Every structure is written in structure tokens, then in C-alpha cells.
Amino acid sequence: DRHAGQRPSLAVREARIRLARILKRALGGDGHEGVETGAKPLDTAEQIATDLFAPHARKSDLNEPHFDGERVHLVPEVKQALDAFVAAGLMAAEHDEEFGGMQLPIVVAKAAFAYFKGANVASSGYAMLTVGNANLLLAHGSPAQVDAFVRPELAGRFFGTMCLSEPQA
């Protein structure tokens, strides 16, 4: 265990206790299976956020993405971090198996994502916008749009963004 001998912070312990209570209420009974289901993604998220997102937060702030007329350039650590995020199944964490998801309870998926926001808000934003884009298309898109965009987004092959509709923005 990579955290052997280390105690999580009081805030992390309190968050996990609260999450366990929410899952027990939502699942009925003792909820033990749900708590275990919730703990594993949180452990994975904590490890990836700590090991791959946090270390390049300052570097990516100092070296903003830029477009050279053909390609967008980012610090290489962004891709490494996002690749690990996708490989862990976190891009589609709360989504149905049909879309490659783990069908995690939304509260677990959002709690796991909080680690990434805390570690590196800029790099985690790529995943956040992609999941938001996919959710919008799942709610309002045609089957063709879901196939063309949602599936590759949740698989981590495409990353989505938003369109600012205010020209003065």
C-alpha cells in the first residue's frame, strides 16, 4: 500500500465518513458494498491526482496552451495526467456500461473528481469540460451525435470544450 503508515488528513477522513453515510442511506441496509465501491475510485483518484496532476500545476500555469496555426501545444505532463485519468476509467465514471462507464453513484464520481480539482484545476478542466459536453449530448443530442461525439469523448479519444456565444467575451 503506497499510503502505508500515512494517515489521511482530517478533511479527507471526514469526507470519506460523510460519503459512507450517504451511500449507506442510498443503498439501504448496511451499505458496506457501496462504501467499498466508493473507496476504491477515491483511492485511485487521490493517487493519480497527487502523482500526475499536482506536480505540473505551476508549470502549466507558467506555460499556457498556445496555437501555432496548426496545432495546440501543452506541456507534456498534461497529456500524461489525462491519459492516466482516462485509463483509470474516470472519464466515464458515472456513466452506463454502454458508454464504457463504471456506473458509479454520482456522489462518488464527483468526490473522486474533487481530488483533481484540488491538485490542478487547469488540467482537470479538460476532463470536466469533456464530461459536461458528453452529458449535454446524452441529454439532448441525437443518436448520431452520441455515436460521433459522446463515445469517443468518454473513451478519452476526443476532448470537448464549449462555445462562447457572447462575441464580446
Disulfide bonds with the S-S distance in Angstrom:
none
